């Protein structure tokens, strides 16, 4: 009983420490992986000596295997094939050519800088091929980089994990069986990948088919059914061919995602929660098992070897693999910078250290220490600097462009055309077929669907858009739509039209939903103005003097004569939320109500495209500056 309680206590401590690290990471706005390593080392033998993972024996390997299966399945389930297609060439190259470059480059660095024997050096190169969703996923959640870069890094992490793990096993087999030729090695690699892919595809198809037919099952039971099925497929693949199970769970996730089952979002949420728990516990346990003394015993050459892997091998790999892609140099730089190693490298290295020692090879403990040094350096250096690097390169999601607009009406279509003319992506969603047809005649991209349909929003790529704007004539509906989008997708900016007197106003404030165009207007009223052509489309540049005093056109906004639409800033459009968003040299594009403008009769019976020239309007430019209101001192 004492032994069982000791192990129970170890699990409790690991779970508590792991979740605590996640909470602290969220609070401090730093990647949780960094804190997981710190907490794990602090609780391990070189710290307070509270955690002793070695007491689990082979049970630790079992925990790692089952947890990694969940993590990789969740990674495959979250991969969006449409987004992957945008970076398919670069992703294919990173998983194939990039793997070989890392293998060779890592091996050369370990041999010449860390002075490892050739066999051990190339085994190290194989072990550090993988990046993995266990570290890349949490890192990208904190950094919030633009969607194309995130898709490439996530895709690489998920797909390269099984490839790298299988490659490492093949390299180890070659070391232990020196008579093995190139053909035998290649066949072993292809067999593991092929068997894993076939079992994963077949098993994923069966699970998806059953979930569609089993309407009698509750959603909770379906989630558990998928969990049991994935572990079953993993175990079956491992029994057929060792190390083929990782490829199995990745492919099963991809196939199940393609089924588009009704409960898919709930399933992804459940698996995401399991993944957070698995990552938290595994990193704590593996970090607690780390010997700091063994790392320092490696010498400075090993630090230089890891540095060469990070700052020489990885950039060369990314440069060659993305040479024909449409990624700009900032995106390529960030992809080259971010390649942290994680659970798979740590767990396989720990297993290999035991095998090499049992087989009488020297260097088992050293290769484990070097792999953990790689994990520590990549996680700490890249994890702590990634957010700053992304901001300097201006590739964060906050700088994402384009908009998803709900409602096809004259005002929303005018807003969409402004984005379109700026060369930014814009999509309109509406359930009314006639309103959608009008948008199509104006050459706008439109989806006839409900904005509550998560599958449609994902197909549109809402996560990569700069803003979501709910602009129907019903304020309460707009708030419900915006609230749902905030909860499910969290795009950089969410805006909605709603009346000032709406009781739902408090919901908007709590869920970070801004009033479109600053609020205080009526969509119906401005739609009618547009239909009657009683408006002018104007622009004005904000000067330093205007920024320091009340804006000259503030009275026009208050009286409902002027509606600020978007801000043009450094070649990008930003939907207007508040006049406080304006900066010096910003160009504000607005609508001005002009009753003198006569509406032209329409005898065709078909809706006409309403085009308004964008011009500098004297009615606004010639307004005298408003006197500055004296500010009241807070100490008065």
Helices and strands as residue ranges (DSSP letters): H 2-28, H 32-43, G 53-56, H 58-78, H 81-86, H 88-112, H 118-127, H 133-143, H 147-176, H 182-213, H 219-240, H 245-259, H 264-288, H 292-296, H 300-308, I 309-313, H 314-321, H 329-337, H 343-358, H 364-377, I 378-382, H 383-393, G 397-399, E 403-406, H 410-421, E 426-430, H 433-441, E 446-448, H 454-460, G 462-464, E 467-470, H 475-488, E 493-496, H 505-510, E 514-515, G 516-518, H 523-531, E 535-541, H 544-548, H 554-558, E 562-569, E 572-575, G 579-581, E 587-593, E 614-615, H 618-621
